[in-house]
Amino acid sequence: LGNAVFENLVVILQSIPMSAIYAKIAPPGMESAVFAYTVGIANFCGMVSSLIGSGVIQWSGMKTVGENCDFESLPYLIVIFQILVPMIVGIPAVFLIPNVLQTEHLIDWESERWYEDRPGELEVSEHGNEDEAFAEDSRLEPHLL
């Protein structure tokens, strides 16, 4: 029971920094959509990795069911897929980490003018002033992250 609870807690704590990064790179007002999209991708990748793992075990000739279990190739698989592959992927991935402080915005959406590419979507306010319409747009509110 303790291991099952602890493992889920570690997964949740591990996802907190990624959620903060998603919130920083998402357009204002679109944080939940970006988060849902990335969670969907993560779930898909988890399913594919399970399938690939099953294929690798079958390809290696290991027998994990029955009385004639054979784990002779397990040490080689551990070295390859628990040491070498993470190093090959992880070391270059370090260069993808943005070189900014955590308090800074990764993308300045106001200077990117992402909201001006869709004419006609923003309604003019009751007073007929377009500047007030931009002020009422919830996508342009300042963020806490």
ABEGO torsion letter per residue (X at the ends): XAAAAAAAAAAAAAAAAAAAAAAAABBBGAAAAAAAAAAAAAAAAAAAAAAAAAAAAAAAGBBABEABBBAAAAAAAAAAAAAAAAAAAAAAAAAABBBBBAABBABBAAAAGAAAABBGABBBBAAGBAAAAAAABAAABBBAX
